[in-house]
Each structure stands twice: as C-alpha cells, then as structure tokens.
Amino acid sequence: MKQIEVQGDAPTKNCLPIPKASYQQDLGDIPIMPEIDIELTLAFQQALLNAGVPVTLAQQAAGIMAKDDPHAPHLGRSDEDMHIVRSAHTWMRAKGFFNR
C-alpha cells in the first residue's frame, strides 16, 4: 500500500475546503476516470426520460451533459451539442415538466 497525502483548499468558493488528511490506499484499485462518467450519463438519461424526452434525444443530451466542463466557455459544448440539449429542454417544457 502506498500513502497519499491530500491537502489544500477547494478550487471554488461554493465547495467545502478539503481538510488536511493522510489516506492509505492501494493505488492499483483507483479507477481511471473515463472522459464521460457512465453513472452520471445514465442518471441524466433517466431524468430526461422521466421528463418525457424521447429515448435517442435523451441519450445524446445525457452524454453531452455528463462531459460538461464548468471551466470552459459554454461548458465546453459545441453548437451542435447546445442544440441537442436545448431540444431536450424543449421536449421537457412541452411535456409540462416545469409545471409540476
């Protein structure tokens, strides 16, 4: 087991500071973060489906939202990405999701 030293403050004012701590972990067990977090994508997709968005559009929009970069302009979305997410939002509005 290797020891990892974790210390410092959170990068934004909306986050709690990370306390100074020392953790022991087996570095071989740490998963490599994929570009798109599968669990996050599935959660977004299910939320969109529950809101009445068609399956294909929900899949596309969920994949885009899961890879959003809060530090990039327009969350790192291309014009096509923004069109897809807006389309999903339009379906949600048409199905009365925001009137609940």
GROMACS elastic network, one bead per residue, 0.5 to 0.9 nm:
[ bonds ]
;  ai    aj funct       b0    kb
    1    24     6  0.67327   500
    1    25     6  0.60003   500
    1    27     6  0.72903   500
    2    23     6  0.89870   500
    2    24     6  0.62519   500
    2    25     6  0.61810   500
    2    26     6  0.61649   500
    2    27     6  0.67696   500
    3    22     6  0.72191   500
    3    23     6  0.60932   500
    3    25     6  0.64138   500
    3    26     6  0.82928   500
    3    27     6  0.88097   500
    4    21     6  0.89800   500
    4    22     6  0.62131   500
    4    23     6  0.55419   500
    4    24     6  0.61552   500
    4    25     6  0.72396   500
    4    27     6  0.89241   500
    5    20     6  0.81285   500
    5    21     6  0.66113   500
    5    23     6  0.65329   500
    5    24     6  0.86779   500
    6    18     6  0.80183   500
    6    19     6  0.79513   500
    6    20     6  0.61280   500
    6    21     6  0.55907   500
    6    22     6  0.60140   500
    6    23     6  0.74246   500
    7    18     6  0.63833   500
    7    19     6  0.61374   500
    7    21     6  0.62749   500
    7    22     6  0.82526   500
    8    17     6  0.72812   500
    8    18     6  0.59467   500
    8    19     6  0.69171   500
    8    20     6  0.66624   500
    9    12     6  0.85452   500
    9    15     6  0.88817   500
    9    16     6  0.78960   500
    9    18     6  0.53017   500
    9    19     6  0.75354   500
    9    20     6  0.89703   500
   10    13     6  0.72688   500
   10    14     6  0.84373   500
   10    15     6  0.58358   500
   10    16     6  0.62447   500
   10    18     6  0.59501   500
   11    14     6  0.86651   500
   11    15     6  0.74262   500
   11    17     6  0.84101   500
   12    15     6  0.57399   500
   12    16     6  0.85216   500
   12    17     6  0.89934   500
   13    16     6  0.76205   500
   13    17     6  0.86820   500
   15    18     6  0.87530   500
   16    19     6  0.89404   500
   18    21     6  0.84386   500
   24    27     6  0.89288   500
   25    28     6  0.85180   500
   25    29     6  0.78654   500
   25    30     6  0.82633   500
   26    29     6  0.56611   500
   26    30     6  0.73554   500
   27    30     6  0.54276   500
   27    31     6  0.88329   500
   28    31     6  0.79681   500
   30    33     6  0.89237   500
   31    34     6  0.87166   500
   33    36     6  0.79738   500
   33    37     6  0.73019   500
   34    37     6  0.59941   500
   34    38     6  0.81594   500
   35    66     6  0.89948   500
   35    67     6  0.68211   500
   36    39     6  0.89085   500
   36    40     6  0.80171   500
   36    41     6  0.73427   500
   36    63     6  0.72465   500
   36    64     6  0.86997   500
   36    66     6  0.59953   500
   36    67     6  0.53097   500
   37    40     6  0.53524   500
   37    41     6  0.61981   500
   37    42     6  0.87429   500
   37    63     6  0.88332   500
   37    66     6  0.64509   500
   37    67     6  0.74700   500
   38    41     6  0.50365   500
   38    42     6  0.61679   500
   38    43     6  0.86070   500
   38    63     6  0.86222   500
   38    66     6  0.81360   500
   39    42     6  0.51285   500
   39    43     6  0.61574   500
   39    44     6  0.86590   500
   39    66     6  0.89953   500
   40    43     6  0.50532   500
   40    44     6  0.61878   500
   40    45     6  0.84789   500
   40    62     6  0.82057   500
   40    63     6  0.87109   500
   40    65     6  0.87725   500
   40    66     6  0.58770   500
   41    44     6  0.52091   500
   41    45     6  0.60391   500
   41    46     6  0.86131   500
   41    59     6  0.80755   500
   41    61     6  0.89419   500
   41    62     6  0.52094   500
   41    63     6  0.55021   500
   41    64     6  0.83540   500
   41    65     6  0.74998   500
   41    66     6  0.52404   500
   41    67     6  0.84786   500
   42    46     6  0.60650   500
   42    47     6  0.85422   500
   42    59     6  0.83250   500
   42    62     6  0.72440   500
   42    63     6  0.84719   500
   42    66     6  0.89353   500
   43    46     6  0.52196   500
   43    47     6  0.62148   500
   43    48     6  0.86489   500
   43    62     6  0.80468   500
   44    47     6  0.51428   500
   44    48     6  0.61823   500
   44    49     6  0.86195   500
   44    58     6  0.80181   500
   44    59     6  0.85154   500
   44    61     6  0.81634   500
   44    62     6  0.50379   500
   44    63     6  0.81302   500
   44    65     6  0.75255   500
   44    66     6  0.74402   500
   45    48     6  0.51511   500
   45    49     6  0.61348   500
   45    50     6  0.85623   500
   45    55     6  0.82677   500
   45    58     6  0.53465   500
   45    59     6  0.56881   500
   45    60     6  0.84646   500
   45    61     6  0.75715   500
   45    63     6  0.80170   500
   46    49     6  0.50423   500
   46    50     6  0.60454   500
   46    51     6  0.85277   500
   46    58     6  0.79813   500
   46    59     6  0.89515   500
   46    62     6  0.86825   500
   47    50     6  0.50932   500
   47    51     6  0.62470   500
   47    52     6  0.89294   500
   47    53     6  0.89770   500
   47    58     6  0.86434   500
   47    62     6  0.89989   500
   48    52     6  0.65340   500
   48    53     6  0.54624   500
   48    54     6  0.82234   500
   48    55     6  0.85491   500
   48    57     6  0.88318   500
   48    58     6  0.56020   500
   48    59     6  0.85906   500
   48    61     6  0.84256   500
   48    62     6  0.77529   500
   48    88     6  0.75109   500
   48    89     6  0.87785   500
   48    92     6  0.76224   500
   49    52     6  0.52051   500
   49    53     6  0.50685   500
   49    54     6  0.65887   500
   49    55     6  0.65562   500
   49    58     6  0.62569   500
   49    59     6  0.89043   500
   50    53     6  0.74353   500
   51    91     6  0.81574   500
   51    92     6  0.55624   500
   51    93     6  0.87704   500
   51    95     6  0.71478   500
   51    96     6  0.82842   500
   51    97     6  0.57420   500
   52    55     6  0.88810   500
   52    88     6  0.89796   500
   52    91     6  0.67379   500
   52    92     6  0.59885   500
   52    94     6  0.86428   500
   52    95     6  0.59908   500
   52    96     6  0.87509   500
   52    97     6  0.77879   500
   53    56     6  0.84992   500
   53    57     6  0.66443   500
   53    58     6  0.57545   500
   53    87     6  0.89390   500
   53    88     6  0.59846   500
   53    89     6  0.82301   500
   53    90     6  0.87898   500
   53    91     6  0.55304   500
   53    92     6  0.61614   500
   53    95     6  0.82206   500
   54    57     6  0.55169   500
   54    58     6  0.59571   500
   54    59     6  0.86401   500
   54    88     6  0.82364   500
   54    91     6  0.80689   500
   55    58     6  0.50611   500
   55    59     6  0.61449   500
   55    60     6  0.86823   500
   56    59     6  0.51703   500
   56    60     6  0.62938   500
   56    61     6  0.86418   500
   57    60     6  0.51340   500
   57    61     6  0.60020   500
   57    62     6  0.83515   500
   57    84     6  0.71617   500
   57    85     6  0.84328   500
   57    87     6  0.78799   500
   57    88     6  0.64672   500
   58    61     6  0.51989   500
   58    62     6  0.58473   500
   58    63     6  0.84800   500
   58    85     6  0.87695   500
   58    88     6  0.67401   500
   59    62     6  0.52389   500
   59    63     6  0.62461   500
   59    64     6  0.87598   500
   60    63     6  0.53252   500
   60    64     6  0.64360   500
   60    65     6  0.88479   500
   60    81     6  0.85838   500
   60    84     6  0.71638   500
   60    85     6  0.82096   500
   61    64     6  0.51119   500
   61    65     6  0.61600   500
   61    66     6  0.85551   500
   61    81     6  0.76131   500
   61    82     6  0.88773   500
   61    84     6  0.59165   500
   61    85     6  0.51643   500
   61    86     6  0.87606   500
   61    87     6  0.86182   500
   61    88     6  0.67629   500
   62    65     6  0.51501   500
   62    66     6  0.60163   500
   62    67     6  0.87791   500
   62    85     6  0.83062   500
   63    66     6  0.52824   500
   63    67     6  0.66853   500
   64    67     6  0.55859   500
   64    68     6  0.65949   500
   64    77     6  0.74352   500
   64    81     6  0.64807   500
   64    82     6  0.86427   500
   64    84     6  0.84726   500
   64    85     6  0.76565   500
   65    68     6  0.51844   500
   65    69     6  0.89487   500
   65    75     6  0.87150   500
   65    77     6  0.87096   500
   65    81     6  0.89450   500
   65    85     6  0.78710   500
   66    69     6  0.89220   500
   67    75     6  0.86138   500
   67    76     6  0.83060   500
   67    77     6  0.88176   500
   68    71     6  0.88964   500
   68    72     6  0.83590   500
   68    74     6  0.86600   500
   68    75     6  0.50854   500
   68    76     6  0.60958   500
   68    77     6  0.70681   500
   69    72     6  0.54810   500
   69    73     6  0.82998   500
   69    74     6  0.83786   500
   69    76     6  0.55293   500
   69    77     6  0.83152   500
   70    73     6  0.79122   500
   70    74     6  0.82242   500
   70    75     6  0.51846   500
   70    76     6  0.77884   500
   71    74     6  0.88221   500
   71    75     6  0.67147   500
   71    76     6  0.80622   500
   72    76     6  0.50083   500
   72    77     6  0.84795   500
   73    76     6  0.57388   500
   73    77     6  0.78869   500
   74    77     6  0.56361   500
   74    78     6  0.79714   500
   74    82     6  0.82592   500
   75    78     6  0.89691   500
   77    80     6  0.78305   500
   77    81     6  0.53997   500
   77    82     6  0.60987   500
   78    82     6  0.62443   500
   78    83     6  0.86122   500
   79    82     6  0.51347   500
   79    83     6  0.62243   500
   79    84     6  0.87728   500
   80    83     6  0.50417   500
   80    84     6  0.63261   500
   80    85     6  0.87899   500
   81    84     6  0.51948   500
   81    85     6  0.63335   500
   81    86     6  0.86044   500
   82    85     6  0.51866   500
   82    86     6  0.60253   500
   82    87     6  0.84672   500
   83    86     6  0.51006   500
   83    87     6  0.60598   500
   83    88     6  0.87090   500
   84    87     6  0.50329   500
   84    88     6  0.63570   500
   84    89     6  0.87074   500
   85    88     6  0.51111   500
   85    89     6  0.62717   500
   85    90     6  0.86583   500
   86    90     6  0.61142   500
   86    91     6  0.86923   500
   87    91     6  0.63429   500
   87    92     6  0.86851   500
   88    91     6  0.51383   500
   88    92     6  0.62894   500
   88    93     6  0.87180   500
   89    92     6  0.50105   500
   89    93     6  0.62162   500
   89    94     6  0.85957   500
   90    93     6  0.50853   500
   90    94     6  0.60879   500
   90    95     6  0.85980   500
   91    95     6  0.61020   500
   91    96     6  0.86615   500
   91    97     6  0.87527   500
   92    95     6  0.52165   500
   92    96     6  0.64397   500
   92    97     6  0.52894   500
   92    98     6  0.72366   500
   93    96     6  0.51736   500
   93    97     6  0.56731   500
   93    98     6  0.59973   500
   93    99     6  0.80732   500
   94    97     6  0.75947   500
   94    98     6  0.89887   500
   95    98     6  0.84284   500
   95    99     6  0.89987   500
   96    99     6  0.52187   500
   96   100     6  0.69250   500
   97   100     6  0.58337   500
